[in-house]
């Protein structure tokens, strides 16, 4: 189980980094190279990855111990971190950095959607529900 979980986490993190690079490359023709956009994107993607790792850890601990409130504790820890990073990006880099930070937050979710929803051969060999 631990090996498959590590493989799962690594693939999500790998695609998160790739999506962040694509977002930065796509922003250059529109905005030009803006350091505040890059910093906001990196901050958002980094917090998104750290939050994902923390969520996996808390979920694993919850399943092992059976204590349900640990999942809520994970949310209560992660959500203020998202807010603080977004606020720091807005204060230091302005609106551009704030928008980039929000895009960085979404990179992890986009990686999960890509791996489990869009990626070719995802549903190969799986049977759907018969109506």
TIBA-36265 format. One record per residue (C-alpha): x, y, z; residue in three letters; residue number from 1. Coordinates in nm, 3 decimals, padded with zeros to 5 digits, always signed. Layout:
BEGIN
<r xx="X" yy="Y" zz="Z" res="ala" n="NUM"/>
...
END
This chain:
BEGIN
<r xx="+00.000" yy="+00.000" zz="+00.000" res="unk" n="1"/>
<r xx="+00.273" yy="+00.245" zz="+00.093" res="unk" n="2"/>
<r xx="+00.456" yy="+00.194" zz="-00.237" res="unk" n="3"/>
<r xx="+00.143" yy="+00.256" zz="-00.444" res="unk" n="4"/>
<r xx="+00.063" yy="+00.562" zz="-00.233" res="unk" n="5"/>
<r xx="+00.412" yy="+00.702" zz="-00.293" res="unk" n="6"/>
<r xx="+00.376" yy="+00.639" zz="-00.667" res="unk" n="7"/>
<r xx="+00.037" yy="+00.814" zz="-00.663" res="unk" n="8"/>
<r xx="+00.176" yy="+01.117" zz="-00.477" res="unk" n="9"/>
<r xx="+00.479" yy="+01.141" zz="-00.704" res="unk" n="10"/>
<r xx="+00.269" yy="+01.132" zz="-01.021" res="unk" n="11"/>
<r xx="+00.039" yy="+01.407" zz="-00.889" res="unk" n="12"/>
<r xx="+00.336" yy="+01.623" zz="-00.793" res="unk" n="13"/>
<r xx="+00.505" yy="+01.563" zz="-01.129" res="unk" n="14"/>
<r xx="+00.196" yy="+01.670" zz="-01.324" res="unk" n="15"/>
<r xx="+00.144" yy="+01.968" zz="-01.091" res="unk" n="16"/>
<r xx="+00.491" yy="+02.095" zz="-01.177" res="unk" n="17"/>
<r xx="+00.430" yy="+02.037" zz="-01.549" res="unk" n="18"/>
<r xx="+00.100" yy="+02.228" zz="-01.538" res="unk" n="19"/>
<r xx="+00.265" yy="+02.518" zz="-01.354" res="unk" n="20"/>
<r xx="+00.534" yy="+02.534" zz="-01.624" res="unk" n="21"/>
<r xx="+00.266" yy="+02.533" zz="-01.897" res="unk" n="22"/>
<r xx="+00.078" yy="+02.816" zz="-01.722" res="unk" n="23"/>
<r xx="+00.397" yy="+03.022" zz="-01.699" res="unk" n="24"/>
<r xx="+00.488" yy="+02.961" zz="-02.062" res="unk" n="25"/>
<r xx="+00.134" yy="+03.054" zz="-02.173" res="unk" n="26"/>
<r xx="+00.144" yy="+03.374" zz="-01.967" res="unk" n="27"/>
<r xx="+00.459" yy="+03.507" zz="-02.132" res="unk" n="28"/>
<r xx="+00.295" yy="+03.600" zz="-02.467" res="unk" n="29"/>
<r xx="+00.006" yy="+03.765" zz="-02.283" res="unk" n="30"/>
<r xx="+00.182" yy="+03.947" zz="-01.998" res="unk" n="31"/>
<r xx="+00.545" yy="+03.930" zz="-02.098" res="unk" n="32"/>
<r xx="+00.785" yy="+03.791" zz="-01.841" res="unk" n="33"/>
<r xx="+00.663" yy="+03.919" zz="-01.505" res="unk" n="34"/>
<r xx="+00.858" yy="+03.814" zz="-01.197" res="unk" n="35"/>
<r xx="+00.555" yy="+03.874" zz="-00.973" res="unk" n="36"/>
<r xx="+00.347" yy="+03.634" zz="-01.184" res="unk" n="37"/>
<r xx="+00.616" yy="+03.369" zz="-01.163" res="unk" n="38"/>
<r xx="+00.657" yy="+03.413" zz="-00.786" res="unk" n="39"/>
<r xx="+00.281" yy="+03.402" zz="-00.727" res="unk" n="40"/>
<r xx="+00.247" yy="+03.091" zz="-00.942" res="unk" n="41"/>
<r xx="+00.534" yy="+02.919" zz="-00.764" res="unk" n="42"/>
<r xx="+00.397" yy="+03.010" zz="-00.422" res="unk" n="43"/>
<r xx="+00.051" yy="+02.882" zz="-00.509" res="unk" n="44"/>
<r xx="+00.180" yy="+02.560" zz="-00.664" res="unk" n="45"/>
<r xx="+00.415" yy="+02.495" zz="-00.372" res="unk" n="46"/>
<r xx="+00.141" yy="+02.544" zz="-00.115" res="unk" n="47"/>
<r xx="-00.091" yy="+02.329" zz="-00.324" res="unk" n="48"/>
<r xx="+00.164" yy="+02.044" zz="-00.327" res="unk" n="49"/>
<r xx="+00.238" yy="+02.079" zz="+00.044" res="unk" n="50"/>
<r xx="-00.132" yy="+02.084" zz="+00.121" res="unk" n="51"/>
<r xx="-00.182" yy="+01.771" zz="-00.090" res="unk" n="52"/>
<r xx="+00.097" yy="+01.589" zz="+00.096" res="unk" n="53"/>
<r xx="-00.052" yy="+01.701" zz="+00.426" res="unk" n="54"/>
<r xx="-00.398" yy="+01.581" zz="+00.318" res="unk" n="55"/>
<r xx="-00.261" yy="+01.239" zz="+00.223" res="unk" n="56"/>
<r xx="-00.081" yy="+01.214" zz="+00.556" res="unk" n="57"/>
<r xx="-00.388" yy="+01.316" zz="+00.758" res="unk" n="58"/>
<r xx="-00.611" yy="+01.079" zz="+00.560" res="unk" n="59"/>
<r xx="-00.371" yy="+00.793" zz="+00.617" res="unk" n="60"/>
<r xx="-00.356" yy="+00.871" zz="+00.991" res="unk" n="61"/>
<r xx="-00.736" yy="+00.891" zz="+01.007" res="unk" n="62"/>
<r xx="-00.774" yy="+00.554" zz="+00.838" res="unk" n="63"/>
<r xx="-00.514" yy="+00.394" zz="+01.064" res="unk" n="64"/>
<r xx="-00.649" yy="+00.533" zz="+01.390" res="unk" n="65"/>
<r xx="-01.019" yy="+00.559" zz="+01.312" res="unk" n="66"/>
<r xx="-01.036" yy="+00.906" zz="+01.469" res="unk" n="67"/>
<r xx="-01.256" yy="+01.108" zz="+01.235" res="unk" n="68"/>
<r xx="-01.184" yy="+01.454" zz="+01.373" res="unk" n="69"/>
<r xx="-00.827" yy="+01.434" zz="+01.241" res="unk" n="70"/>
<r xx="-00.960" yy="+01.497" zz="+00.891" res="unk" n="71"/>
<r xx="-01.131" yy="+01.816" zz="+01.009" res="unk" n="72"/>
<r xx="-00.812" yy="+01.919" zz="+01.184" res="unk" n="73"/>
<r xx="-00.628" yy="+01.885" zz="+00.854" res="unk" n="74"/>
<r xx="-00.872" yy="+02.123" zz="+00.686" res="unk" n="75"/>
<r xx="-00.847" yy="+02.370" zz="+00.974" res="unk" n="76"/>
<r xx="-00.470" yy="+02.372" zz="+00.937" res="unk" n="77"/>
<r xx="-00.454" yy="+02.388" zz="+00.556" res="unk" n="78"/>
<r xx="-00.717" yy="+02.651" zz="+00.479" res="unk" n="79"/>
<r xx="-00.554" yy="+02.936" zz="+00.678" res="unk" n="80"/>
<r xx="-00.225" yy="+02.854" zz="+00.506" res="unk" n="81"/>
<r xx="-00.393" yy="+02.902" zz="+00.167" res="unk" n="82"/>
<r xx="-00.538" yy="+03.233" zz="+00.285" res="unk" n="83"/>
<r xx="-00.208" yy="+03.357" zz="+00.428" res="unk" n="84"/>
<r xx="-00.013" yy="+03.275" zz="+00.113" res="unk" n="85"/>
<r xx="-00.274" yy="+03.442" zz="-00.107" res="unk" n="86"/>
<r xx="-00.268" yy="+03.753" zz="+00.113" res="unk" n="87"/>
<r xx="+00.112" yy="+03.766" zz="+00.106" res="unk" n="88"/>
<r xx="+00.109" yy="+03.739" zz="-00.275" res="unk" n="89"/>
<r xx="-00.146" yy="+04.020" zz="-00.305" res="unk" n="90"/>
<r xx="+00.046" yy="+04.244" zz="-00.063" res="unk" n="91"/>
<r xx="+00.388" yy="+04.187" zz="-00.218" res="unk" n="92"/>
<r xx="+00.317" yy="+04.141" zz="-00.589" res="unk" n="93"/>
<r xx="-00.020" yy="+04.304" zz="-00.641" res="unk" n="94"/>
<r xx="-00.311" yy="+04.174" zz="-00.842" res="unk" n="95"/>
<r xx="-00.092" yy="+03.988" zz="-01.094" res="unk" n="96"/>
<r xx="+00.075" yy="+03.784" zz="-00.820" res="unk" n="97"/>
<r xx="-00.262" yy="+03.717" zz="-00.655" res="unk" n="98"/>
<r xx="-00.413" yy="+03.584" zz="-00.976" res="unk" n="99"/>
<r xx="-00.102" yy="+03.374" zz="-01.036" res="unk" n="100"/>
<r xx="-00.123" yy="+03.240" zz="-00.681" res="unk" n="101"/>
<r xx="-00.484" yy="+03.133" zz="-00.741" res="unk" n="102"/>
<r xx="-00.374" yy="+02.962" zz="-01.062" res="unk" n="103"/>
<r xx="-00.101" yy="+02.789" zz="-00.863" res="unk" n="104"/>
<r xx="-00.359" yy="+02.665" zz="-00.613" res="unk" n="105"/>
<r xx="-00.549" yy="+02.505" zz="-00.900" res="unk" n="106"/>
<r xx="-00.250" yy="+02.326" zz="-01.053" res="unk" n="107"/>
<r xx="-00.275" yy="+02.035" zz="-00.811" res="unk" n="108"/>
<r xx="-00.645" yy="+01.986" zz="-00.881" res="unk" n="109"/>
<r xx="-00.581" yy="+02.012" zz="-01.255" res="unk" n="110"/>
<r xx="-00.315" yy="+01.741" zz="-01.222" res="unk" n="111"/>
<r xx="-00.560" yy="+01.511" zz="-01.043" res="unk" n="112"/>
<r xx="-00.828" yy="+01.577" zz="-01.304" res="unk" n="113"/>
<r xx="-00.580" yy="+01.514" zz="-01.585" res="unk" n="114"/>
<r xx="-00.448" yy="+01.188" zz="-01.439" res="unk" n="115"/>
<r xx="-00.785" yy="+01.045" zz="-01.341" res="unk" n="116"/>
<r xx="-01.020" yy="+01.196" zz="-01.596" res="unk" n="117"/>
<r xx="-00.856" yy="+01.312" zz="-01.915" res="unk" n="118"/>
<r xx="-00.542" yy="+01.102" zz="-01.950" res="unk" n="119"/>
<r xx="-00.563" yy="+00.854" zz="-02.238" res="unk" n="120"/>
<r xx="-00.625" yy="+00.490" zz="-02.150" res="unk" n="121"/>
<r xx="-00.771" yy="+00.588" zz="-01.813" res="unk" n="122"/>
<r xx="-01.090" yy="+00.394" zz="-01.867" res="unk" n="123"/>
<r xx="-00.932" yy="+00.122" zz="-02.079" res="unk" n="124"/>
<r xx="-01.048" yy="-00.214" zz="-01.951" res="unk" n="125"/>
<r xx="-01.298" yy="-00.069" zz="-01.703" res="unk" n="126"/>
<r xx="-01.662" yy="-00.148" zz="-01.722" res="unk" n="127"/>
<r xx="-01.917" yy="+00.128" zz="-01.689" res="unk" n="128"/>
<r xx="-02.248" yy="+00.116" zz="-01.514" res="unk" n="129"/>
<r xx="-02.522" yy="-00.040" zz="-01.721" res="unk" n="130"/>
<r xx="-02.843" yy="+00.162" zz="-01.726" res="unk" n="131"/>
END
